[in-house]
Amino acid sequence: MFDNINFKRAVLAGLVGTTAMTGLMLAAPMMGMPRMNIGEMLGSMMGGVTALGWVAHFMIGTTLAMAYAAFFAERLPGPAAVRGMLFGIAPWLLAQVVVMPMMGAGFFSGSLMAATGSLMGHLVYGAVVGAIYRESEQTSLGQALHADA
């Protein structure tokens, strides 16, 4: 199962995907959406240390990208970015039903606007993860074809 995973590519996909999602969520107020500072939200659960919240956010994003590579990249339908977006719905749903209520925001972030903003962020995350990890599949396929020649 883990033999076929390109861990370096999965980590890169997780870091870049998390960065893209973070940028979108930090820019949310400029788009008329509620403020969504993930580092502060997660940090509030870690003694109020925002830096720890940011570290946790990027660790979660990278871990989820590895889970995508291991279990979902080859099983979901559609092009790579669409597979990633489909995957992105799962962590969004988990965040909205479990994490947000734990942080006091309520189910689905306590508002349709915040939950929608979060969904947009998770879809962007998934699309980036899927697209970057797909590059790994193409590289592996190309190497396999060259090895056979």
C-alpha positions in Angstrom: 0.0 0.0 0.0 2.7 2.5 1.0 5.2 1.2 -1.6 3.6 3.2 -4.4 3.6 6.5 -2.6 5.9 9.3 -3.5 6.3 10.7 0.0 8.4 13.7 -1.1 5.7 14.7 -3.6 2.9 14.1 -1.1 4.6 16.3 1.5 5.2 19.0 -1.2 1.5 18.7 -2.2 0.4 19.1 1.4 2.6 22.1 2.1 1.6 23.9 -1.1 -2.1 23.0 -0.8 -2.2 24.1 2.8 -0.5 27.4 1.8 -3.0 28.0 -0.9 -5.9 27.3 1.4 -4.4 29.5 4.1 -4.0 32.4 1.7 -7.6 32.1 0.6 -8.9 32.0 4.2 -6.8 34.9 5.3 -8.1 36.9 2.4 -11.7 36.0 3.2 -12.6 39.3 4.8 -11.5 41.1 1.6 -14.2 39.0 -0.2 -16.9 39.8 2.2 -16.6 36.6 4.2 -16.0 36.2 7.9 -12.4 36.3 9.3 -10.9 32.8 9.3 -7.5 32.8 11.0 -6.8 29.1 11.3 -3.6 29.5 13.3 -5.4 31.5 15.9 -8.3 29.1 16.0 -6.1 26.0 16.4 -3.8 27.9 18.7 -6.7 28.6 21.0 -6.8 24.9 21.7 -3.1 24.9 22.5 -2.9 27.3 25.3 -3.5 30.3 23.1 -0.2 30.0 21.3 -1.0 31.0 17.7 2.4 29.8 16.4 1.5 26.2 17.6 -1.8 26.6 15.8 0.0 27.4 12.5 2.4 24.4 13.0 -0.6 22.1 13.7 -2.4 23.5 10.6 0.5 22.7 8.3 1.2 19.3 9.9 -2.5 18.4 9.4 -2.4 19.5 5.8 0.7 17.5 5.1 -0.6 14.4 6.9 -3.9 14.6 5.0 -2.0 14.9 1.7 -0.1 11.6 2.6 -3.5 10.0 3.3 -4.7 11.2 0.0 -1.7 9.7 -1.8 -2.0 6.4 0.1 -5.8 5.8 0.0 -7.6 8.1 -2.4 -5.4 9.3 -5.3 -6.1 6.1 -7.3 -9.6 5.4 -6.1 -11.5 8.7 -6.8 -12.9 9.4 -10.2 -12.0 12.2 -12.6 -8.9 14.3 -13.3 -6.3 14.7 -10.6 -7.5 18.2 -9.4 -11.1 16.9 -9.3 -10.0 13.8 -7.3 -8.3 16.2 -4.9 -11.3 18.4 -4.6 -13.5 15.3 -3.8 -11.0 14.3 -1.2 -11.1 17.9 0.3 -14.8 17.5 1.2 -13.9 14.9 3.8 -11.6 17.0 6.0 -14.0 20.0 5.5 -16.9 17.9 6.8 -14.8 16.6 9.7 -13.7 20.1 10.6 -17.3 21.4 10.5 -18.8 18.6 12.5 -16.0 17.9 15.0 -13.3 20.5 15.2 -15.4 23.7 14.9 -17.8 22.7 17.7 -14.7 21.7 19.9 -13.4 25.3 19.3 -16.7 26.8 20.3 -17.8 27.9 16.8 -20.7 25.4 16.6 -21.6 22.9 13.8 -20.7 24.2 10.4 -18.8 27.1 11.9 -21.9 28.6 13.3 -22.8 30.3 10.0 -23.5 29.4 6.4 -21.0 32.1 5.3 -18.1 30.7 7.4 -18.9 27.1 6.5 -19.0 28.1 2.8 -15.7 29.9 3.1 -14.2 26.9 4.8 -15.5 24.6 2.0 -13.9 26.9 -0.6 -10.6 26.7 1.2 -10.8 22.9 1.5 -11.7 22.5 -2.2 -8.7 24.7 -3.2 -6.5 22.6 -0.9 -7.7 19.4 -2.5 -7.3 20.7 -6.0 -3.7 21.7 -5.4 -2.9 18.5 -3.6 -4.4 16.4 -6.4 -2.7 18.4 -9.1 0.7 18.4 -7.5 0.5 14.7 -6.5 -0.6 13.8 -10.0 2.8 15.2 -11.2 4.3 12.4 -9.2 2.1 9.8 -10.9 3.2 11.1 -14.3 6.9 11.0 -13.3 6.6 7.4 -12.0 4.8 6.4 -15.2 7.4 8.0 -17.4 10.2 6.3 -15.4 8.5 2.9 -15.7 8.1 3.3 -19.5 11.7 4.3 -19.9 12.8 1.3 -17.8 10.9 -1.1 -20.1 12.4 0.4 -23.3 
